[in-house]
Amino acid sequence: MVIEYVGQSIRQVRCKYQTMSPYLFRVDQDTIIDATKCGNLARFINHSCNPNCYAKVITVEAKKKIVIYSRQQIGINEEITYDYKFPIEDEKIPCLCGAENCRGTLN
């Protein structure tokens, strides 16, 4: 475990009416973690098509949490990254991760 992605837990319905934030992380169909105003350092982890970490939703005491786990040893001063896995949409978001196997888009 590297870090938990924390923030305000909001319902999907409410989120549709808020300004879109780059710090929204979907837990399930109904719940989103919004780290815009009350997040931690996890909200600054960048995307990579060849990440050294992955995100996983776990349940602790009947509450769902998002945890970032390492895939491999992470060296001192090495950037921590994970695959954002954005949903597929018509309008593509360009990926600038620079990985050798970059998909070219985040969705």
MODELLER restraints for C-alpha pairs under 7 A, 6 or more apart:
rsr = mdl.restraints
at = mdl.atoms
rsr.add(forms.Gaussian(group=physical.xy_distance, feature=features.Distance(at['CA:1:A'], at['CA:67:A']), mean=6.99, stdev=0.5))
rsr.add(forms.Gaussian(group=physical.xy_distance, feature=features.Distance(at['CA:1:A'], at['CA:68:A']), mean=6.10, stdev=0.5))
rsr.add(forms.Gaussian(group=physical.xy_distance, feature=features.Distance(at['CA:1:A'], at['CA:69:A']), mean=4.37, stdev=0.5))
rsr.add(forms.Gaussian(group=physical.xy_distance, feature=features.Distance(at['CA:1:A'], at['CA:70:A']), mean=6.42, stdev=0.5))
rsr.add(forms.Gaussian(group=physical.xy_distance, feature=features.Distance(at['CA:2:A'], at['CA:68:A']), mean=5.54, stdev=0.5))
rsr.add(forms.Gaussian(group=physical.xy_distance, feature=features.Distance(at['CA:2:A'], at['CA:69:A']), mean=5.26, stdev=0.5))
rsr.add(forms.Gaussian(group=physical.xy_distance, feature=features.Distance(at['CA:2:A'], at['CA:70:A']), mean=6.36, stdev=0.5))
rsr.add(forms.Gaussian(group=physical.xy_distance, feature=features.Distance(at['CA:3:A'], at['CA:42:A']), mean=6.49, stdev=0.5))
rsr.add(forms.Gaussian(group=physical.xy_distance, feature=features.Distance(at['CA:3:A'], at['CA:67:A']), mean=5.99, stdev=0.5))
rsr.add(forms.Gaussian(group=physical.xy_distance, feature=features.Distance(at['CA:3:A'], at['CA:68:A']), mean=5.37, stdev=0.5))
rsr.add(forms.Gaussian(group=physical.xy_distance, feature=features.Distance(at['CA:4:A'], at['CA:42:A']), mean=6.85, stdev=0.5))
rsr.add(forms.Gaussian(group=physical.xy_distance, feature=features.Distance(at['CA:4:A'], at['CA:66:A']), mean=5.82, stdev=0.5))
rsr.add(forms.Gaussian(group=physical.xy_distance, feature=features.Distance(at['CA:4:A'], at['CA:67:A']), mean=4.29, stdev=0.5))
rsr.add(forms.Gaussian(group=physical.xy_distance, feature=features.Distance(at['CA:4:A'], at['CA:68:A']), mean=5.98, stdev=0.5))
rsr.add(forms.Gaussian(group=physical.xy_distance, feature=features.Distance(at['CA:5:A'], at['CA:42:A']), mean=5.29, stdev=0.5))
rsr.add(forms.Gaussian(group=physical.xy_distance, feature=features.Distance(at['CA:5:A'], at['CA:43:A']), mean=6.78, stdev=0.5))
rsr.add(forms.Gaussian(group=physical.xy_distance, feature=features.Distance(at['CA:5:A'], at['CA:66:A']), mean=5.37, stdev=0.5))
rsr.add(forms.Gaussian(group=physical.xy_distance, feature=features.Distance(at['CA:5:A'], at['CA:67:A']), mean=5.88, stdev=0.5))
rsr.add(forms.Gaussian(group=physical.xy_distance, feature=features.Distance(at['CA:6:A'], at['CA:33:A']), mean=6.87, stdev=0.5))
rsr.add(forms.Gaussian(group=physical.xy_distance, feature=features.Distance(at['CA:6:A'], at['CA:35:A']), mean=6.31, stdev=0.5))
rsr.add(forms.Gaussian(group=physical.xy_distance, feature=features.Distance(at['CA:6:A'], at['CA:39:A']), mean=5.27, stdev=0.5))
rsr.add(forms.Gaussian(group=physical.xy_distance, feature=features.Distance(at['CA:6:A'], at['CA:40:A']), mean=6.19, stdev=0.5))
rsr.add(forms.Gaussian(group=physical.xy_distance, feature=features.Distance(at['CA:7:A'], at['CA:33:A']), mean=5.50, stdev=0.5))
rsr.add(forms.Gaussian(group=physical.xy_distance, feature=features.Distance(at['CA:7:A'], at['CA:34:A']), mean=5.15, stdev=0.5))
rsr.add(forms.Gaussian(group=physical.xy_distance, feature=features.Distance(at['CA:7:A'], at['CA:35:A']), mean=4.11, stdev=0.5))
rsr.add(forms.Gaussian(group=physical.xy_distance, feature=features.Distance(at['CA:7:A'], at['CA:38:A']), mean=5.15, stdev=0.5))
rsr.add(forms.Gaussian(group=physical.xy_distance, feature=features.Distance(at['CA:7:A'], at['CA:39:A']), mean=4.42, stdev=0.5))
rsr.add(forms.Gaussian(group=physical.xy_distance, feature=features.Distance(at['CA:8:A'], at['CA:33:A']), mean=5.52, stdev=0.5))
rsr.add(forms.Gaussian(group=physical.xy_distance, feature=features.Distance(at['CA:8:A'], at['CA:34:A']), mean=5.04, stdev=0.5))
rsr.add(forms.Gaussian(group=physical.xy_distance, feature=features.Distance(at['CA:8:A'], at['CA:35:A']), mean=6.24, stdev=0.5))
rsr.add(forms.Gaussian(group=physical.xy_distance, feature=features.Distance(at['CA:8:A'], at['CA:38:A']), mean=6.58, stdev=0.5))
rsr.add(forms.Gaussian(group=physical.xy_distance, feature=features.Distance(at['CA:9:A'], at['CA:31:A']), mean=6.69, stdev=0.5))
rsr.add(forms.Gaussian(group=physical.xy_distance, feature=features.Distance(at['CA:9:A'], at['CA:32:A']), mean=5.85, stdev=0.5))
rsr.add(forms.Gaussian(group=physical.xy_distance, feature=features.Distance(at['CA:9:A'], at['CA:33:A']), mean=4.67, stdev=0.5))
rsr.add(forms.Gaussian(group=physical.xy_distance, feature=features.Distance(at['CA:9:A'], at['CA:34:A']), mean=6.31, stdev=0.5))
rsr.add(forms.Gaussian(group=physical.xy_distance, feature=features.Distance(at['CA:10:A'], at['CA:31:A']), mean=5.79, stdev=0.5))
rsr.add(forms.Gaussian(group=physical.xy_distance, feature=features.Distance(at['CA:10:A'], at['CA:32:A']), mean=5.37, stdev=0.5))
rsr.add(forms.Gaussian(group=physical.xy_distance, feature=features.Distance(at['CA:10:A'], at['CA:33:A']), mean=6.25, stdev=0.5))
rsr.add(forms.Gaussian(group=physical.xy_distance, feature=features.Distance(at['CA:10:A'], at['CA:34:A']), mean=6.95, stdev=0.5))
rsr.add(forms.Gaussian(group=physical.xy_distance, feature=features.Distance(at['CA:11:A'], at['CA:30:A']), mean=5.57, stdev=0.5))
rsr.add(forms.Gaussian(group=physical.xy_distance, feature=features.Distance(at['CA:11:A'], at['CA:31:A']), mean=4.71, stdev=0.5))
rsr.add(forms.Gaussian(group=physical.xy_distance, feature=features.Distance(at['CA:11:A'], at['CA:32:A']), mean=6.19, stdev=0.5))
rsr.add(forms.Gaussian(group=physical.xy_distance, feature=features.Distance(at['CA:12:A'], at['CA:30:A']), mean=4.98, stdev=0.5))
rsr.add(forms.Gaussian(group=physical.xy_distance, feature=features.Distance(at['CA:12:A'], at['CA:31:A']), mean=5.43, stdev=0.5))
rsr.add(forms.Gaussian(group=physical.xy_distance, feature=features.Distance(at['CA:12:A'], at['CA:32:A']), mean=6.26, stdev=0.5))
rsr.add(forms.Gaussian(group=physical.xy_distance, feature=features.Distance(at['CA:21:A'], at['CA:36:A']), mean=6.72, stdev=0.5))
rsr.add(forms.Gaussian(group=physical.xy_distance, feature=features.Distance(at['CA:23:A'], at['CA:34:A']), mean=5.84, stdev=0.5))
rsr.add(forms.Gaussian(group=physical.xy_distance, feature=features.Distance(at['CA:23:A'], at['CA:35:A']), mean=5.18, stdev=0.5))
rsr.add(forms.Gaussian(group=physical.xy_distance, feature=features.Distance(at['CA:23:A'], at['CA:36:A']), mean=5.42, stdev=0.5))
rsr.add(forms.Gaussian(group=physical.xy_distance, feature=features.Distance(at['CA:23:A'], at['CA:43:A']), mean=6.02, stdev=0.5))
rsr.add(forms.Gaussian(group=physical.xy_distance, feature=features.Distance(at['CA:24:A'], at['CA:32:A']), mean=6.44, stdev=0.5))
rsr.add(forms.Gaussian(group=physical.xy_distance, feature=features.Distance(at['CA:24:A'], at['CA:33:A']), mean=5.72, stdev=0.5))
rsr.add(forms.Gaussian(group=physical.xy_distance, feature=features.Distance(at['CA:24:A'], at['CA:34:A']), mean=4.65, stdev=0.5))
rsr.add(forms.Gaussian(group=physical.xy_distance, feature=features.Distance(at['CA:24:A'], at['CA:35:A']), mean=6.43, stdev=0.5))
rsr.add(forms.Gaussian(group=physical.xy_distance, feature=features.Distance(at['CA:25:A'], at['CA:32:A']), mean=5.54, stdev=0.5))
rsr.add(forms.Gaussian(group=physical.xy_distance, feature=features.Distance(at['CA:25:A'], at['CA:33:A']), mean=5.14, stdev=0.5))
rsr.add(forms.Gaussian(group=physical.xy_distance, feature=features.Distance(at['CA:25:A'], at['CA:34:A']), mean=6.57, stdev=0.5))
rsr.add(forms.Gaussian(group=physical.xy_distance, feature=features.Distance(at['CA:26:A'], at['CA:32:A']), mean=4.33, stdev=0.5))
rsr.add(forms.Gaussian(group=physical.xy_distance, feature=features.Distance(at['CA:26:A'], at['CA:33:A']), mean=6.27, stdev=0.5))
rsr.add(forms.Gaussian(group=physical.xy_distance, feature=features.Distance(at['CA:27:A'], at['CA:33:A']), mean=6.84, stdev=0.5))
rsr.add(forms.Gaussian(group=physical.xy_distance, feature=features.Distance(at['CA:27:A'], at['CA:57:A']), mean=6.55, stdev=0.5))
rsr.add(forms.Gaussian(group=physical.xy_distance, feature=features.Distance(at['CA:27:A'], at['CA:66:A']), mean=6.98, stdev=0.5))
rsr.add(forms.Gaussian(group=physical.xy_distance, feature=features.Distance(at['CA:35:A'], at['CA:43:A']), mean=6.48, stdev=0.5))
rsr.add(forms.Gaussian(group=physical.xy_distance, feature=features.Distance(at['CA:45:A'], at['CA:80:A']), mean=6.09, stdev=0.5))
rsr.add(forms.Gaussian(group=physical.xy_distance, feature=features.Distance(at['CA:45:A'], at['CA:81:A']), mean=5.63, stdev=0.5))
rsr.add(forms.Gaussian(group=physical.xy_distance, feature=features.Distance(at['CA:46:A'], at['CA:81:A']), mean=5.06, stdev=0.5))
rsr.add(forms.Gaussian(group=physical.xy_distance, feature=features.Distance(at['CA:46:A'], at['CA:82:A']), mean=6.69, stdev=0.5))
rsr.add(forms.Gaussian(group=physical.xy_distance, feature=features.Distance(at['CA:47:A'], at['CA:81:A']), mean=5.40, stdev=0.5))
rsr.add(forms.Gaussian(group=physical.xy_distance, feature=features.Distance(at['CA:47:A'], at['CA:82:A']), mean=5.18, stdev=0.5))
rsr.add(forms.Gaussian(group=physical.xy_distance, feature=features.Distance(at['CA:47:A'], at['CA:83:A']), mean=5.19, stdev=0.5))
rsr.add(forms.Gaussian(group=physical.xy_distance, feature=features.Distance(at['CA:47:A'], at['CA:84:A']), mean=5.68, stdev=0.5))
rsr.add(forms.Gaussian(group=physical.xy_distance, feature=features.Distance(at['CA:47:A'], at['CA:97:A']), mean=6.77, stdev=0.5))
rsr.add(forms.Gaussian(group=physical.xy_distance, feature=features.Distance(at['CA:48:A'], at['CA:81:A']), mean=5.77, stdev=0.5))
rsr.add(forms.Gaussian(group=physical.xy_distance, feature=features.Distance(at['CA:48:A'], at['CA:82:A']), mean=5.72, stdev=0.5))
rsr.add(forms.Gaussian(group=physical.xy_distance, feature=features.Distance(at['CA:48:A'], at['CA:83:A']), mean=5.40, stdev=0.5))
rsr.add(forms.Gaussian(group=physical.xy_distance, feature=features.Distance(at['CA:48:A'], at['CA:97:A']), mean=5.23, stdev=0.5))
rsr.add(forms.Gaussian(group=physical.xy_distance, feature=features.Distance(at['CA:48:A'], at['CA:99:A']), mean=6.80, stdev=0.5))
rsr.add(forms.Gaussian(group=physical.xy_distance, feature=features.Distance(at['CA:49:A'], at['CA:83:A']), mean=5.86, stdev=0.5))
rsr.add(forms.Gaussian(group=physical.xy_distance, feature=features.Distance(at['CA:49:A'], at['CA:97:A']), mean=6.85, stdev=0.5))
rsr.add(forms.Gaussian(group=physical.xy_distance, feature=features.Distance(at['CA:49:A'], at['CA:99:A']), mean=6.17, stdev=0.5))
rsr.add(forms.Gaussian(group=physical.xy_distance, feature=features.Distance(at['CA:49:A'], at['CA:101:A']), mean=6.69, stdev=0.5))
rsr.add(forms.Gaussian(group=physical.xy_distance, feature=features.Distance(at['CA:49:A'], at['CA:102:A']), mean=5.17, stdev=0.5))
rsr.add(forms.Gaussian(group=physical.xy_distance, feature=features.Distance(at['CA:49:A'], at['CA:103:A']), mean=6.60, stdev=0.5))
rsr.add(forms.Gaussian(group=physical.xy_distance, feature=features.Distance(at['CA:50:A'], at['CA:99:A']), mean=5.95, stdev=0.5))
rsr.add(forms.Gaussian(group=physical.xy_distance, feature=features.Distance(at['CA:50:A'], at['CA:101:A']), mean=6.92, stdev=0.5))
rsr.add(forms.Gaussian(group=physical.xy_distance, feature=features.Distance(at['CA:51:A'], at['CA:81:A']), mean=5.02, stdev=0.5))
rsr.add(forms.Gaussian(group=physical.xy_distance, feature=features.Distance(at['CA:51:A'], at['CA:82:A']), mean=4.65, stdev=0.5))
rsr.add(forms.Gaussian(group=physical.xy_distance, feature=features.Distance(at['CA:51:A'], at['CA:83:A']), mean=6.11, stdev=0.5))
rsr.add(forms.Gaussian(group=physical.xy_distance, feature=features.Distance(at['CA:52:A'], at['CA:70:A']), mean=5.97, stdev=0.5))
rsr.add(forms.Gaussian(group=physical.xy_distance, feature=features.Distance(at['CA:52:A'], at['CA:71:A']), mean=5.29, stdev=0.5))
rsr.add(forms.Gaussian(group=physical.xy_distance, feature=features.Distance(at['CA:52:A'], at['CA:72:A']), mean=6.12, stdev=0.5))
rsr.add(forms.Gaussian(group=physical.xy_distance, feature=features.Distance(at['CA:52:A'], at['CA:80:A']), mean=6.45, stdev=0.5))
rsr.add(forms.Gaussian(group=physical.xy_distance, feature=features.Distance(at['CA:52:A'], at['CA:81:A']), mean=5.75, stdev=0.5))
rsr.add(forms.Gaussian(group=physical.xy_distance, feature=features.Distance(at['CA:52:A'], at['CA:82:A']), mean=6.38, stdev=0.5))
rsr.add(forms.Gaussian(group=physical.xy_distance, feature=features.Distance(at['CA:53:A'], at['CA:68:A']), mean=6.49, stdev=0.5))
rsr.add(forms.Gaussian(group=physical.xy_distance, feature=features.Distance(at['CA:53:A'], at['CA:69:A']), mean=5.39, stdev=0.5))
rsr.add(forms.Gaussian(group=physical.xy_distance, feature=features.Distance(at['CA:53:A'], at['CA:70:A']), mean=4.13, stdev=0.5))
rsr.add(forms.Gaussian(group=physical.xy_distance, feature=features.Distance(at['CA:53:A'], at['CA:71:A']), mean=4.94, stdev=0.5))
rsr.add(forms.Gaussian(group=physical.xy_distance, feature=features.Distance(at['CA:53:A'], at['CA:80:A']), mean=6.86, stdev=0.5))
rsr.add(forms.Gaussian(group=physical.xy_distance, feature=features.Distance(at['CA:53:A'], at['CA:81:A']), mean=5.82, stdev=0.5))
rsr.add(forms.Gaussian(group=physical.xy_distance, feature=features.Distance(at['CA:53:A'], at['CA:82:A']), mean=4.93, stdev=0.5))
rsr.add(forms.Gaussian(group=physical.xy_distance, feature=features.Distance(at['CA:54:A'], at['CA:68:A']), mean=5.64, stdev=0.5))
rsr.add(forms.Gaussian(group=physical.xy_distance, feature=features.Distance(at['CA:54:A'], at['CA:69:A']), mean=5.45, stdev=0.5))
rsr.add(forms.Gaussian(group=physical.xy_distance, feature=features.Distance(at['CA:54:A'], at['CA:70:A']), mean=6.42, stdev=0.5))
rsr.add(forms.Gaussian(group=physical.xy_distance, feature=features.Distance(at['CA:54:A'], at['CA:71:A']), mean=6.80, stdev=0.5))
rsr.add(forms.Gaussian(group=physical.xy_distance, feature=features.Distance(at['CA:54:A'], at['CA:82:A']), mean=5.10, stdev=0.5))
rsr.add(forms.Gaussian(group=physical.xy_distance, feature=features.Distance(at['CA:54:A'], at['CA:83:A']), mean=6.74, stdev=0.5))
rsr.add(forms.Gaussian(group=physical.xy_distance, feature=features.Distance(at['CA:55:A'], at['CA:66:A']), mean=6.63, stdev=0.5))
rsr.add(forms.Gaussian(group=physical.xy_distance, feature=features.Distance(at['CA:55:A'], at['CA:67:A']), mean=5.67, stdev=0.5))
rsr.add(forms.Gaussian(group=physical.xy_distance, feature=features.Distance(at['CA:55:A'], at['CA:68:A']), mean=4.48, stdev=0.5))
rsr.add(forms.Gaussian(group=physical.xy_distance, feature=features.Distance(at['CA:55:A'], at['CA:69:A']), mean=6.28, stdev=0.5))
rsr.add(forms.Gaussian(group=physical.xy_distance, feature=features.Distance(at['CA:55:A'], at['CA:82:A']), mean=6.97, stdev=0.5))
rsr.add(forms.Gaussian(group=physical.xy_distance, feature=features.Distance(at['CA:56:A'], at['CA:66:A']), mean=5.69, stdev=0.5))
rsr.add(forms.Gaussian(group=physical.xy_distance, feature=features.Distance(at['CA:56:A'], at['CA:67:A']), mean=5.43, stdev=0.5))
rsr.add(forms.Gaussian(group=physical.xy_distance, feature=features.Distance(at['CA:56:A'], at['CA:68:A']), mean=6.43, stdev=0.5))
rsr.add(forms.Gaussian(group=physical.xy_distance, feature=features.Distance(at['CA:57:A'], at['CA:64:A']), mean=6.44, stdev=0.5))
rsr.add(forms.Gaussian(group=physical.xy_distance, feature=features.Distance(at['CA:57:A'], at['CA:65:A']), mean=5.51, stdev=0.5))
rsr.add(forms.Gaussian(group=physical.xy_distance, feature=features.Distance(at['CA:57:A'], at['CA:66:A']), mean=4.54, stdev=0.5))
rsr.add(forms.Gaussian(group=physical.xy_distance, feature=features.Distance(at['CA:57:A'], at['CA:67:A']), mean=6.33, stdev=0.5))
rsr.add(forms.Gaussian(group=physical.xy_distance, feature=features.Distance(at['CA:58:A'], at['CA:64:A']), mean=5.59, stdev=0.5))
rsr.add(forms.Gaussian(group=physical.xy_distance, feature=features.Distance(at['CA:58:A'], at['CA:65:A']), mean=5.34, stdev=0.5))
rsr.add(forms.Gaussian(group=physical.xy_distance, feature=features.Distance(at['CA:58:A'], at['CA:66:A']), mean=6.34, stdev=0.5))
rsr.add(forms.Gaussian(group=physical.xy_distance, feature=features.Distance(at['CA:59:A'], at['CA:65:A']), mean=6.06, stdev=0.5))
rsr.add(forms.Gaussian(group=physical.xy_distance, feature=features.Distance(at['CA:85:A'], at['CA:106:A']), mean=6.67, stdev=0.5))
rsr.add(forms.Gaussian(group=physical.xy_distance, feature=features.Distance(at['CA:85:A'], at['CA:107:A']), mean=6.58, stdev=0.5))
rsr.add(forms.Gaussian(group=physical.xy_distance, feature=features.Distance(at['CA:86:A'], at['CA:106:A']), mean=5.92, stdev=0.5))
rsr.add(forms.Gaussian(group=physical.xy_distance, feature=features.Distance(at['CA:86:A'], at['CA:107:A']), mean=4.81, stdev=0.5))
rsr.add(forms.Gaussian(group=physical.xy_distance, feature=features.Distance(at['CA:87:A'], at['CA:107:A']), mean=5.51, stdev=0.5))
rsr.add(forms.Gaussian(group=physical.xy_distance, feature=features.Distance(at['CA:88:A'], at['CA:107:A']), mean=4.78, stdev=0.5))
rsr.add(forms.Gaussian(group=physical.xy_distance, feature=features.Distance(at['CA:89:A'], at['CA:107:A']), mean=6.61, stdev=0.5))
rsr.add(forms.Gaussian(group=physical.xy_distance, feature=features.Distance(at['CA:92:A'], at['CA:105:A']), mean=6.18, stdev=0.5))
rsr.add(forms.Gaussian(group=physical.xy_distance, feature=features.Distance(at['CA:92:A'], at['CA:107:A']), mean=6.13, stdev=0.5))
rsr.add(forms.Gaussian(group=physical.xy_distance, feature=features.Distance(at['CA:93:A'], at['CA:105:A']), mean=5.32, stdev=0.5))
rsr.add(forms.Gaussian(group=physical.xy_distance, feature=features.Distance(at['CA:93:A'], at['CA:106:A']), mean=5.48, stdev=0.5))
rsr.add(forms.Gaussian(group=physical.xy_distance, feature=features.Distance(at['CA:93:A'], at['CA:107:A']), mean=6.33, stdev=0.5))
rsr.add(forms.Gaussian(group=physical.xy_distance, feature=features.Distance(at['CA:94:A'], at['CA:104:A']), mean=5.96, stdev=0.5))
rsr.add(forms.Gaussian(group=physical.xy_distance, feature=features.Distance(at['CA:94:A'], at['CA:105:A']), mean=4.34, stdev=0.5))
rsr.add(forms.Gaussian(group=physical.xy_distance, feature=features.Distance(at['CA:94:A'], at['CA:106:A']), mean=6.18, stdev=0.5))
rsr.add(forms.Gaussian(group=physical.xy_distance, feature=features.Distance(at['CA:95:A'], at['CA:104:A']), mean=5.04, stdev=0.5))
rsr.add(forms.Gaussian(group=physical.xy_distance, feature=features.Distance(at['CA:95:A'], at['CA:105:A']), mean=4.42, stdev=0.5))
rsr.add(forms.Gaussian(group=physical.xy_distance, feature=features.Distance(at['CA:95:A'], at['CA:106:A']), mean=5.38, stdev=0.5))
